[in-house]
Amino acid sequence: MAQTTLMEYQTGGIRPVTFRILDKGETPLPTGRADAVLPRYVETLNAWGISTEVTEEGPIIERTAAWRDGKVLFHGRTHQSDSRFRGLHVITQGQLERIFVRDLLRHQILVERCTTLKEYDVSESDKPERPIKAVIRNDKTGREETIRAKFLVGSDGASSMIRKQLQIPFHGVSTSIYWGIIDGKFESDYPHAWIFDCYLSTEHGCAVIIPREDGHIRLYTQLDLSLIERVRKTKQENDPTFKEAGGKIDVHSITPEEVMEQTNRIFAPFTVKFASPLTWYAIWKVSERVAESFSSEDLRVHLAGDAAHVHSVFGAFGLNASILDAANLGWKLGYCSRGLSPIQSLLPSYDMERRLHAANVVEISGKYLRYCCNSDEPVPHTHELGKDLGAETIKHAVRGEPYGFAKPGEKLPEPLFLADFYQKYGAFMLGLDVAYGKSTLFPRQDEAASPVAVDNGVRAPNPRVSLGSGTTGYLYDVMKGAKYFHLVVFASSLEGLVKHNVQQFAQSLSDPAGF
């Protein structure tokens, strides 16, 4: 996804940034994996010019239900914000990948399929302007090629070879929670089977319903102990790499029918039946980890997506956090590649900002997971494992204060837990409250002397504004393109002295010797 940001530098008269994208797969992902895009992340895609293709693909989720043991815990509107992209936009990972591929083709860029990074080395002694020497291999033809580059981005998954070569620890836990994941059509007498739903059973665990395109549903079912014991006998469970990264398990001893039996134990007294052939089926182990650093010491190699962080499906953070990784890193690589910013000044902010968000995601998603799955496993806290994140002064909702229903230390009645959780962490889960710490981009300030205290990364409100004498629109609709910085001036009017001051400010911005 970082390539979408980098493509901004190939248009508009700006010196182009060249890049190559390697993918070991022959085609985009056909089925499975990620489910949906949240409002703030659709806004990011809108800045890249591809939001329409995303929002028109699948259903929009605006309501959530949660039941426990046949009784309603929560049923109401969720995923609401002032974004023009209200709701949770359901789209498969493969569909989104194909949208990116089409966008690349429009810019005459091809993904290099069946191609992997065989090895790489970083040395400034030979070609200091392109210190990365990489050998790539076409796995179909066996052809190898040596290339030179300024930067390398590792988006090679939770078992990342690039992260391992950098010897960056992957902190966190591999939980004892396993999912059976089924995509297909179902018949059910459960009254909320066609909205986003968590069904909790005190005895048997948790099941999650996500409505999909064309009447399909993704059904997550927490496996019971008897099925887990079978999984643990697989060779994959003894693989150190899998033990760390988790993910899909290549197991054939557990059938979809057996997972459905467990689903019905959880949903009792309601029933669920298959109503179509399956489009995807997987057994998945939950791992919650954050890399100790998202960048190499020399700032030439960077990690993004699952290579940098993995977590549970709760909160739909995986794909969405990866979009922010790409947006954050892409423009910074563009600036540094073109010599517009010193590498040592700008690029450290990528690790500081995105690792903080990842650590918060693991914590929030972990709390959600453990409540729904009746688990008392400790939630990993990785904020202090690595370089300083500059986050000691952040005042926002990640800790749940003071936005929840309960006072600090007060225990809520169980039926109110999820309502309280959504109240506390709703803005964070939607991507609106992604606060970053202090860095070169946002240095420490004397808040007492500032007219407004602002948290870096927290999205500003998105009101409808006047764009001209006959046009209004959302503020973020006019702030497009990764190649721009946007300055928003809050003026009380455009008359008299205020108008004069705004004109003077605009002139100073256009002055080559000015800001």
C-alpha positions as CSV (number, residue, x, y, z in Angstrom):
1,M,0.0,0.0,0.0
2,A,2.9,2.4,0.5
3,Q,3.3,2.4,-3.3
4,T,0.0,4.3,-3.6
5,T,1.5,7.1,-1.6
6,L,4.8,7.0,-3.6
7,M,2.8,7.2,-6.9
8,E,1.7,10.7,-5.8
9,Y,5.3,11.8,-6.5
10,Q,5.1,10.6,-10.1
11,T,2.5,13.2,-11.1
12,G,2.0,16.9,-10.9
13,G,5.5,17.8,-12.1
14,I,7.3,16.3,-9.1
15,R,10.4,14.3,-9.7
16,P,9.3,10.7,-9.7
17,V,10.1,8.1,-7.1
18,T,10.8,4.7,-8.7
19,F,10.0,1.5,-6.9
20,R,9.4,-2.3,-7.4
21,I,6.8,-4.5,-5.7
22,L,7.5,-8.2,-5.3
23,D,4.8,-10.7,-4.5
24,K,5.4,-14.4,-4.2
25,G,1.8,-15.2,-5.1
26,E,0.7,-15.8,-8.7
27,T,-2.5,-13.8,-8.3
28,P,-4.2,-11.5,-5.8
29,L,-5.6,-13.4,-2.8
30,P,-8.7,-15.2,-4.1
31,T,-10.6,-15.6,-0.8
32,G,-10.3,-15.1,2.9
33,R,-8.2,-13.0,5.2
34,A,-9.2,-9.4,6.1
35,D,-12.8,-8.4,6.2
36,A,-13.5,-4.7,6.3
37,V,-12.3,-1.1,6.3
38,L,-13.2,1.4,9.0
39,P,-14.2,5.1,8.4
40,R,-10.9,6.8,9.0
41,Y,-9.0,4.4,6.9
42,V,-11.5,4.8,4.0
43,E,-10.7,8.6,4.3
44,T,-7.1,7.6,3.8
45,L,-8.0,5.7,0.7
46,N,-10.1,8.7,-0.4
47,A,-6.9,10.8,-0.3
48,W,-5.4,8.3,-2.6
49,G,-8.3,8.5,-5.0
50,I,-9.6,4.9,-4.6
51,S,-12.3,5.1,-1.9
52,T,-15.3,4.8,-4.3
53,E,-14.1,1.4,-5.5
54,V,-13.9,0.3,-1.9
55,T,-17.2,1.6,-0.6
56,E,-19.2,0.1,-3.6
57,E,-17.9,-3.4,-3.1
58,G,-19.8,-4.8,-0.1
59,P,-22.3,-4.1,2.6
60,I,-21.9,-1.4,5.3
61,I,-22.2,-2.5,8.9
62,E,-23.8,0.2,11.2
63,R,-25.3,-2.0,13.9
64,T,-23.9,-4.5,16.4
65,A,-25.5,-7.1,18.6
66,A,-24.0,-9.2,21.4
67,W,-25.7,-12.0,23.2
68,R,-24.6,-14.3,26.1
69,D,-26.3,-17.6,26.9
70,G,-29.5,-16.7,25.0
71,K,-29.9,-13.1,26.4
72,V,-29.1,-9.8,24.7
73,L,-26.1,-7.9,26.1
74,F,-26.0,-5.1,23.5
75,H,-27.9,-4.1,20.4
76,G,-27.5,-0.7,18.8
77,R,-25.8,1.6,16.4
78,T,-22.0,1.3,16.1
79,H,-19.2,2.5,13.9
80,Q,-20.6,6.0,13.8
81,S,-18.6,9.2,13.4
82,D,-18.6,12.5,11.5
83,S,-16.8,10.9,8.6
84,R,-18.7,10.9,5.3
85,F,-17.8,7.2,5.2
86,R,-20.1,6.1,8.0
87,G,-20.1,2.5,9.1
88,L,-17.8,-0.5,8.7
89,H,-17.2,-1.1,4.9
90,V,-17.1,-4.8,4.3
91,I,-14.6,-5.8,1.6
92,T,-12.3,-8.9,1.3
93,Q,-8.6,-8.6,1.3
94,G,-8.5,-10.0,-2.2
95,Q,-11.0,-7.4,-3.5
96,L,-8.9,-4.6,-1.9
97,E,-5.7,-6.0,-3.4
98,R,-7.3,-6.0,-6.9
99,I,-8.3,-2.4,-6.4
100,F,-4.6,-1.5,-5.6
101,V,-3.4,-3.6,-8.6
102,R,-5.8,-1.7,-11.0
103,D,-4.6,1.6,-9.5
104,L,-1.0,0.6,-10.2
105,L,-1.9,-0.4,-13.8
106,R,-3.3,3.1,-14.3
107,H,0.2,4.4,-13.4
108,Q,1.8,1.8,-15.7
109,I,3.2,-0.2,-12.8
110,L,3.1,-4.0,-12.6
111,V,3.4,-6.2,-9.5
112,E,6.2,-8.7,-10.0
113,R,4.4,-12.0,-9.4
114,C,6.0,-15.2,-8.2
115,T,9.0,-13.2,-7.1
116,T,10.7,-13.2,-3.7
117,L,13.6,-11.5,-2.0
118,K,16.4,-14.0,-1.8
119,E,18.8,-12.0,0.2
120,Y,19.9,-8.4,0.8
121,D,22.7,-6.4,2.3
122,V,23.1,-2.7,3.4
123,S,26.4,-1.0,2.8
124,E,27.2,2.6,2.0
125,S,30.8,1.8,1.0
126,D,30.0,0.9,-2.6
127,K,27.1,3.1,-3.6
128,P,26.2,5.4,-0.7
129,E,23.2,6.9,-2.6
130,R,21.7,3.3,-3.0
131,P,23.2,1.3,-0.1
132,I,20.8,-1.6,-0.4
133,K,22.0,-4.5,-2.5
134,A,19.2,-7.1,-3.0
135,V,19.0,-10.3,-4.9
136,I,15.4,-11.1,-6.1
137,R,14.3,-14.4,-7.6
138,N,11.5,-15.4,-9.9
139,D,10.3,-18.7,-8.4
140,K,8.8,-19.9,-11.7
141,T,11.7,-19.3,-14.0
142,G,14.5,-19.5,-11.4
143,R,15.9,-16.2,-12.8
144,E,17.8,-14.1,-10.3
145,E,18.5,-10.3,-10.5
146,T,20.6,-8.0,-8.4
147,I,19.2,-4.6,-7.8
148,R,20.2,-1.5,-5.8
149,A,17.8,0.6,-3.8
150,K,17.7,3.5,-1.3
151,F,15.1,1.8,0.9
152,L,13.6,-1.6,1.5
153,V,10.1,-2.1,3.0
154,G,9.3,-5.5,4.5
155,S,5.6,-6.4,4.2
156,D,6.3,-10.1,4.2
157,G,4.0,-11.2,6.9
158,A,4.1,-12.3,10.5
159,S,7.0,-14.8,9.8
160,S,9.0,-11.9,8.1
161,M,12.4,-12.9,6.8
162,I,13.4,-9.3,6.7
163,R,12.5,-8.8,10.4
164,K,14.5,-11.9,11.3
165,Q,17.5,-10.8,9.4
166,L,17.4,-7.5,11.2
167,Q,17.3,-9.5,14.5
168,I,14.4,-7.4,15.7
169,P,12.5,-9.2,18.6
170,F,8.7,-9.8,18.1
171,H,7.4,-9.1,21.6
172,G,4.1,-10.5,22.8
173,V,2.2,-13.8,23.3
174,S,0.9,-16.7,21.3
175,T,-2.5,-17.3,22.9
176,S,-4.3,-20.6,23.5
177,I,-7.3,-19.3,21.5
178,Y,-8.0,-20.9,18.1
179,W,-10.7,-20.0,15.5
180,G,-12.5,-22.0,12.9
181,I,-13.3,-19.5,10.1
182,I,-15.9,-20.3,7.6
183,D,-17.1,-18.1,4.6
184,G,-20.5,-19.1,3.1
185,K,-24.2,-18.8,3.3
186,F,-26.1,-20.1,6.4
187,E,-29.6,-20.7,7.6
188,S,-30.4,-19.7,11.2
189,D,-33.2,-18.9,13.6
190,Y,-30.9,-16.5,15.5
191,P,-32.7,-13.1,15.2
192,H,-29.5,-11.1,14.6
193,A,-27.8,-13.4,12.1
194,W,-27.5,-10.7,9.4
195,I,-25.8,-7.9,11.3
196,F,-22.3,-7.7,13.0
197,D,-22.7,-9.9,16.0
198,C,-20.8,-11.6,18.9
199,Y,-22.6,-14.6,20.5
200,L,-21.0,-15.6,23.8
201,S,-21.5,-18.8,25.7
202,T,-20.2,-19.1,29.2
203,E,-19.6,-22.8,28.8
204,H,-18.5,-23.1,25.1
205,G,-16.9,-19.9,24.1
206,C,-17.5,-17.3,21.4
207,A,-18.7,-17.0,17.8
208,V,-18.6,-13.9,15.6
209,I,-20.8,-13.1,12.6
210,I,-19.7,-10.7,9.9
211,P,-22.2,-10.1,7.0
212,R,-20.5,-10.3,3.6
213,E,-21.3,-9.6,-0.1
214,D,-24.2,-11.3,-1.9
215,G,-25.7,-12.7,1.3
216,H,-22.6,-14.5,2.5
217,I,-21.4,-14.5,6.1
218,R,-18.0,-14.9,7.7
219,L,-18.4,-17.0,10.8
220,Y,-15.7,-17.2,13.4
221,T,-16.0,-20.0,15.9
222,Q,-13.8,-20.4,19.0
223,L,-12.6,-24.0,19.1
224,D,-13.2,-26.1,22.1
225,L,-10.5,-28.1,24.0
226,S,-11.1,-31.4,22.1
227,L,-10.5,-29.7,18.7
228,I,-7.5,-27.7,20.0
229,E,-5.8,-30.9,21.3
230,R,-6.0,-32.2,17.7
231,V,-4.5,-29.0,16.3
232,R,-1.6,-29.2,18.8
233,K,-0.6,-32.5,17.5
234,T,0.3,-31.1,14.1
235,K,3.9,-30.6,13.0
236,Q,3.2,-26.9,12.4
237,E,2.6,-26.4,16.2
238,N,6.1,-27.5,16.9
239,D,7.6,-25.0,14.3
240,P,9.3,-22.1,16.3
241,T,8.3,-19.6,13.6
242,F,4.7,-20.6,13.7
243,K,4.7,-20.6,17.5
244,E,5.7,-17.0,17.4
245,A,3.7,-15.7,14.5
246,G,0.5,-17.7,14.7
247,G,-2.0,-17.5,11.8
248,K,-3.5,-20.1,9.5
249,I,-2.9,-23.8,10.4
250,D,-2.5,-26.4,7.7
251,V,-4.7,-29.0,9.4
252,H,-7.0,-31.4,7.7
253,S,-8.1,-33.4,10.7
254,I,-10.8,-30.8,11.7
255,T,-13.7,-30.6,9.2
256,P,-16.1,-27.7,8.7
257,E,-18.8,-29.9,9.9
258,E,-17.0,-30.4,13.3
259,V,-16.5,-26.6,13.5
260,M,-20.3,-26.2,12.8
261,E,-21.1,-28.6,15.7
262,Q,-19.1,-26.3,18.0
263,T,-20.9,-23.3,16.5
264,N,-24.2,-24.8,17.4
265,R,-23.1,-25.5,21.0
266,I,-22.2,-21.8,21.4
267,F,-25.4,-20.5,19.7
268,A,-27.8,-22.7,21.8
269,P,-30.8,-22.5,22.0
270,F,-30.5,-21.2,18.4
271,T,-29.3,-23.2,15.4
272,V,-27.0,-22.6,12.4
273,K,-26.8,-24.7,9.2
274,F,-24.8,-24.6,6.0
275,A,-26.8,-23.2,3.1
276,S,-24.2,-23.1,0.3
277,P,-20.8,-24.5,-0.6
278,L,-18.0,-22.8,1.4
279,T,-15.9,-20.1,-0.2
280,W,-13.2,-20.2,2.5
281,Y,-12.3,-22.4,5.5
282,A,-9.4,-22.1,7.9
283,I,-8.2,-22.9,11.3
284,W,-6.4,-19.9,12.9
285,K,-4.3,-19.4,16.0
286,V,-4.3,-16.0,17.6
287,S,-0.9,-14.4,18.2
288,E,-0.5,-10.9,19.7
289,R,2.9,-9.3,19.0
290,V,4.7,-6.0,18.2
291,A,8.2,-5.7,16.7
292,E,10.6,-4.0,19.0
293,S,11.4,-1.6,16.2
294,F,9.7,-0.9,12.8
295,S,13.0,0.4,11.3
296,S,16.6,-0.7,11.1
297,E,19.2,1.3,13.0
298,D,20.4,2.9,9.7
299,L,16.8,3.7,8.7
300,R,17.2,2.0,5.4
301,V,14.9,-1.0,6.1
302,H,11.4,-0.7,7.5
303,L,8.6,-3.1,8.5
304,A,4.9,-2.7,7.8
305,G,1.7,-4.7,8.3
306,D,1.9,-8.2,9.8
307,A,5.7,-8.1,9.6
308,A,5.5,-5.4,12.3
309,H,2.4,-6.3,14.4
310,V,-0.2,-9.1,14.7
311,H,-3.3,-9.3,16.8
312,S,-6.7,-10.8,17.0
313,V,-9.6,-10.1,14.6
314,F,-11.5,-8.2,17.3
315,G,-11.8,-4.5,16.4
316,A,-10.9,-5.2,12.7
317,F,-7.5,-3.6,13.2
318,G,-5.3,-5.8,11.0
319,L,-5.9,-4.5,7.5
320,N,-6.8,-1.0,8.8
321,A,-3.6,-0.6,10.9
322,S,-1.6,-1.7,7.8
323,I,-3.2,1.1,5.7
324,L,-2.0,3.6,8.3
325,D,1.5,2.0,8.3
326,A,1.6,2.5,4.5
327,A,0.3,6.1,4.6
328,N,2.7,7.1,7.3
329,L,5.8,5.5,5.8
330,G,5.0,6.2,2.1
331,W,5.2,10.0,2.1
332,K,8.3,10.0,4.4
333,L,10.1,7.7,2.0
334,G,9.0,9.9,-0.9
335,Y,10.5,13.0,0.8
336,C,13.7,11.3,1.8
337,S,14.2,9.7,-1.6
338,R,14.0,13.0,-3.3
339,G,16.3,14.7,-0.8
340,L,13.6,17.0,0.6
341,S,14.3,15.8,4.2
342,P,17.3,14.4,6.0
343,I,16.8,10.7,6.7
344,Q,17.9,10.9,10.3
345,S,15.4,13.7,11.0
346,L,12.2,12.4,9.4
347,L,12.3,8.6,9.3
348,P,12.6,7.9,13.1
349,S,9.1,9.3,13.4
350,Y,7.7,6.2,11.5
351,D,8.7,3.8,14.2
352,M,7.7,6.2,17.0
353,E,4.2,6.8,15.6
354,R,3.2,3.5,14.2
355,R,4.7,1.3,16.9
356,L,2.7,3.3,19.5
357,H,-0.5,2.7,17.6
358,A,0.3,-1.0,17.2
359,A,1.0,-1.4,20.9
360,N,-2.3,0.2,21.7
361,V,-4.1,-2.0,19.1
362,V,-2.7,-5.2,20.7
363,E,-4.0,-4.0,24.1
364,I,-7.5,-2.9,23.1
365,S,-8.0,-5.8,20.8
366,G,-6.7,-8.1,23.5
367,K,-9.1,-6.9,26.1
368,Y,-12.0,-7.3,23.7
369,L,-10.9,-10.8,22.8
370,R,-10.5,-12.0,26.3
371,Y,-13.9,-10.8,27.4
372,C,-15.6,-12.5,24.5
373,C,-13.6,-15.7,24.8
374,N,-13.8,-16.1,28.6
375,S,-10.0,-16.0,28.7
376,D,-7.9,-14.8,31.7
377,E,-4.6,-14.8,29.8
378,P,-2.6,-11.6,30.5
379,V,-2.9,-8.9,27.7
380,P,0.6,-8.1,26.4
381,H,1.8,-4.5,27.1
382,T,4.7,-3.7,24.7
383,H,4.9,0.1,24.9
384,E,8.2,0.2,26.8
385,L,9.9,-2.5,24.8
386,G,12.0,-0.5,22.3
387,K,13.0,3.1,21.8
388,D,11.1,5.9,23.5
389,L,7.7,6.5,21.9
390,G,7.5,10.1,23.2
391,A,4.0,9.3,24.5
392,E,4.1,10.2,28.2
393,T,2.0,13.3,27.8
394,I,-0.7,11.9,25.5
395,K,-4.2,12.5,26.8
396,H,-6.7,10.4,24.8
397,A,-9.1,7.4,25.1
398,V,-6.8,4.4,24.9
399,R,-6.8,4.0,28.6
400,G,-10.6,4.5,28.7
401,E,-10.5,7.6,30.9
402,P,-12.7,9.5,31.4
403,Y,-15.1,8.3,28.7
404,G,-16.5,5.1,30.2
405,F,-19.6,4.6,32.2
406,A,-17.8,3.5,35.3
407,K,-15.5,5.4,37.6
408,P,-11.9,4.3,37.9
409,G,-11.8,1.0,39.9
410,E,-15.5,0.5,39.7
411,K,-16.8,-2.8,38.4
412,L,-19.7,-2.6,35.9
413,P,-22.6,-5.1,35.7
414,E,-21.7,-7.7,33.1
415,P,-24.5,-6.7,30.7
416,L,-23.0,-3.2,30.4
417,F,-19.4,-4.3,29.7
418,L,-19.6,-4.0,25.9
419,A,-21.6,-0.8,25.9
420,D,-18.9,0.7,28.2
421,F,-16.2,-0.7,26.0
422,Y,-17.6,0.9,22.9
423,Q,-18.0,4.1,24.7
424,K,-14.4,4.1,25.9
425,Y,-12.6,2.9,22.8
426,G,-15.0,3.6,19.9
427,A,-13.1,6.6,18.6
428,F,-9.8,4.6,18.7
429,M,-11.4,1.6,17.0
430,L,-12.7,3.8,14.2
431,G,-9.3,5.3,13.6
432,L,-10.3,8.8,14.8
433,D,-8.3,8.7,18.0
434,V,-4.8,7.5,16.9
435,A,-2.7,9.7,19.0
436,Y,1.1,9.8,18.4
437,G,3.8,10.9,20.7
438,K,6.3,13.8,20.5
439,S,8.8,13.7,17.7
440,T,10.6,16.0,15.2
441,L,7.2,16.4,13.4
442,F,5.4,17.3,16.6
443,P,7.9,18.6,19.3
444,R,7.0,19.1,22.9
445,Q,5.2,22.4,23.6
446,D,4.2,24.5,26.5
447,E,0.5,23.6,26.6
448,A,-0.2,26.5,29.0
449,A,1.1,28.9,26.4
450,S,-0.8,27.3,23.4
451,P,-4.3,28.5,22.6
452,V,-5.4,24.9,21.8
453,A,-3.8,21.6,23.1
454,V,-3.6,19.2,20.1
455,D,-2.6,15.5,20.1
456,N,-0.6,14.6,17.0
457,G,-2.4,11.9,15.0
458,V,-5.8,12.5,16.5
459,R,-8.1,13.2,13.5
460,A,-9.6,16.7,13.5
461,P,-13.4,17.1,13.2
462,N,-14.8,16.7,9.6
463,P,-17.5,19.4,9.3
464,R,-19.3,20.4,6.1
465,V,-17.7,23.7,5.0
466,S,-18.2,26.3,2.3
467,L,-16.0,25.6,-0.6
468,G,-17.2,28.5,-2.7
469,S,-20.2,30.7,-3.4
470,G,-22.4,27.7,-4.4
471,T,-20.6,24.6,-3.1
472,T,-20.2,22.9,0.3
473,G,-18.5,19.7,1.2
474,Y,-16.6,17.8,3.9
475,L,-13.3,19.3,5.0
476,Y,-11.4,16.1,4.3
477,D,-12.8,15.9,0.7
478,V,-10.6,18.8,-0.3
479,M,-7.4,17.5,1.4
480,K,-6.3,15.0,-1.1
481,G,-2.9,13.7,-2.2
482,A,0.0,12.4,-0.2
483,K,2.3,14.9,-1.9
484,Y,0.7,17.9,-0.1
485,F,0.8,19.4,3.3
486,H,-2.5,21.0,4.2
487,L,-2.8,24.1,6.3
488,V,-6.3,24.9,7.7
489,V,-6.8,28.5,8.8
490,F,-9.7,29.1,11.3
491,A,-10.7,32.6,10.5
492,S,-13.6,34.3,12.2
493,S,-14.6,36.0,8.9
494,L,-13.1,37.1,5.6
495,E,-13.6,40.8,6.1
496,G,-11.6,43.7,7.3
497,L,-8.4,43.0,9.2
498,V,-9.0,39.2,9.2
499,K,-9.1,39.2,5.4
500,H,-6.0,41.3,5.2
501,N,-4.1,39.0,7.6
502,V,-5.2,35.9,5.7
503,Q,-4.0,37.5,2.4
504,Q,-0.7,38.4,4.0
505,F,-0.3,34.8,5.3
506,A,-1.0,33.3,1.9
507,Q,1.5,35.7,0.2
508,S,4.2,34.6,2.7
509,L,3.5,31.0,2.0
510,S,4.0,31.6,-1.8
511,D,7.2,33.5,-1.2
512,P,10.2,31.3,-2.2
513,A,12.1,32.7,0.8
514,G,9.2,32.1,3.1
515,F,7.9,29.1,4.9
